[in-house]
Each structure stands twice: as C-alpha cells, then as structure tokens.
Amino acid sequence: MTVMVQKEVADRIMARPGDLSLLAISVQVFGDPEKIITVSAGAFLSPTQVDSTVLRVRVLPEPRIPRRNSRFSFAW
C-alpha cells in the first residue's frame, strides 16, 4: 500500500518503541511502513502549508498480534 500523508503524520506512523502512538501501533501491527520520499509544500500546484511524505506499507500476511490475543477490535 502506498499513501501520501502530512510529514508529521508519517513521522508518527514510523515511530519506534518508546514513542509509539495508537496510530503507529495500528499501522505497524499490520505492516512495515517505509518512507519513500518527502514532498515539499511548494511542490503542489496550489502550495500547501506543510510538507508531505510518501509511505509504502508492506502489508504482512498475518498481523503481528494474533486477533485472539489482541485488545484491538479489528474488522477484517
């Protein structure tokens, strides 16, 4: 899966243990996020106020936390 999100959101998704948020955990349970490129705010036809980051998330065949042991409620 490839997505472009605000740079700060990408940084939160890419967080490591000790800095994990619910967003980071939610993504990292299901895949391995990787930063592809940062896109500056001025690169858009109508310039934005923030930089963006393209992320590739390689979806895992199985979640890192088995559903039966998870406190999350997943709808898959």
HELIX and SHEET records of a PDB file:
HELIX    1   1 LYS A    7  ILE A   13  1                                   7    
HELIX    2   2 LEU A   22  PHE A   30  1                                   9    
HELIX    3   3 ALA A   41  ALA A   43  5                                   3    
HELIX    4   4 ARG A   67  ASN A   69  5                                   3    
SHEET    1   A 3 THR A   2  GLN A   6  0                                        
SHEET    2   A 3 SER A  52  VAL A  59 -1                                        
SHEET    3   A 3 GLY A  31  VAL A  39 -1                                        
END                                                                             
